[in-house]
Amino acid sequence: MRYNRFLGNILKSALEKQDDGDKYDILLNTIFKAERLGKRDRIWVSDRFFFYLRHKLFFDEVSENSEICAKNIAMVFEDEPDEILSGKIEILKKNGTYGKLFNESFPELLANEIKKLNNQEVFEWFNSKAKTHLRTNLARISRVELSEKLENEGFANFQTEISSAGIILEPTNKSLKNSELFEKGFFEFQDESSQIASLLVNKNTKTLLEPCAGGGGKSLSIASFFKNIEITASDSRTYLFKEIKERAIRAGTRIKTAVFQDISDNFDTVFIDSPCSGSGVLRRNPGDRWKIDEKMLSDLNNLQKKLIQKFSEKVRIGGELIYVTCSFLKCENEGIIKDFLNKNKNFSLIPAKERLLENLGNEELLSEITNGDFLKIKPMHERDLMFGAVLRRR
C-alpha cells in the first residue's frame, strides 16, 4: 500500500489530541485550517480518524505509538495490512479477542446494553456510517419535486419509508449546505427518527411549548406537519433564538421564542426534547461512545428528572407532555417516565402506537418504531434510535 506520510502525520496529530476536550469535528477543522488542507485531503484524514474511533480498542491494542497507529488505521481502512499487522490480527483471531476488540469496540457499559438490542449484527450496524437525511418543507415543495431537483444536482436519493417528508441521500462528497435548494427553504437536515418523533403530537393541539428547543429542529418539524399549531420555543441558551428565527423565516413559518421565566401561559402540549447521552446517534457521532460512562448517565438522569418535573407544570389540564431522547438506554427513557408517573398521579401514559397510528395512518411499519407504549425505534434500519413517551394530564 502506498502510504501518504504527510497526511499520515496529520492523522497522527489528531490521534494525539483526541483527549484535549474539543469535539472531534472541531478538533479536525482546527488542524485542517492550520495545515491548509484541501477538500480531498480533509476527507482522507477525517474518514480514517472516525474509522479509528469506531474501532479504537483494536487499534490501541495493535499499535505501540501514535505514528504506528496512524499507519495501521490507513492499512486496515484500505484492507491492505502489511506482514507485521497481519500477524498481530492472526494472533487476536486465534485467541478469540479480535471480534471483541474490532467489532465490539465500545466501553463495557455500552457494549452490554447493545447486546440486549439484537444479535451480533447490531454491533456492525452501530459501526456503519449513517446516511444524510432531509425533511422536505412541504409548505414550499413536494417530496417528489425535491427528490427530482436533488437528482438533477447530482444527489442520488430515495424516500423514507415512514415519514412522508423524509429523503435519504446516497453517500457523496458534495455538500448541500450552500445549495440554492437549502437557501430557498425547501428542506432541513433531519433524521427520519426525529421527523417521526414530531408525529407524537396530538393533531388537535392549538398551542405547544418546546422548552429545550436548541436550534429549533423539532419545532420546525412540528410546524411542518401540523400547520395550525402556535409554537413557542425556549432554551436556556438564549443566543440560539436568533438561529431559530432565521430557520423559521427560511421555512416560511412562524415560531415564537421566549425565555422560560417569562412564560406565564399553560399549553395544550409541552414537547421536551431532553438532553441525553446521544447513544442513539452513535453512527453519526462515533467518538461519543468513549464519553458515555456511569457518572455521565447519573448526572443526565438527575437533570432529566428535574426537567420533566419542571416543564410538566406548563401543561394545561387535559393537555399532554411529550418526552423524547435520542438514546436507547432505559435509564434515560423508561426509567425517567416510570419515576415521573410514580410522583405525578395526575398524569397517565398514552400509548405511542395509538398516537402514531392516528398521525401516520399505516400500521404496517409501526413494529419498527414502537413497542406499543413508547416510541422505541429499533436498530438495523437507516434511522437513528429514538425514544418517546406521551403523557396526558388528567
Buried (B, 14 or more C-beta within 10 A) or exposed (E): EEEBEEBBEBBBBBBBBBEEEEEBEEBBBBBBEEBEBEEEBBEBBBBBBBBBBBBBBBBEBBBEEBBBBBBBBBBBBEEEBEEEBEEBBEEBEEEEBBEBBBBBBBBEBBBEBBBEBBEEEBBEBBBEEBBBBBBBBBEBBEBEEBBEBBEEEEBEBEBBBBBBBBBBBEEEEEEBEEBEBBEBBBBBBBBBBBBBBBBBBBEEBEBBBBBBBBBBBBBBBBBBBBEEBBBBBBBEEEEBBEBBBEBBEBBEBEBBBBEBEEBEEBBBBBBBBBBBBBBBBBBBBBBBBBEBEEEEBEEBBEEBBEBBEEBBEBBBEEBBBBBBBBBBBBBBBBBBBEBBBEEBEEBEBBBBBEBBBEBBEEEEEBEBBBBEBBBBBBBEBBBBBBBBBBBBBE
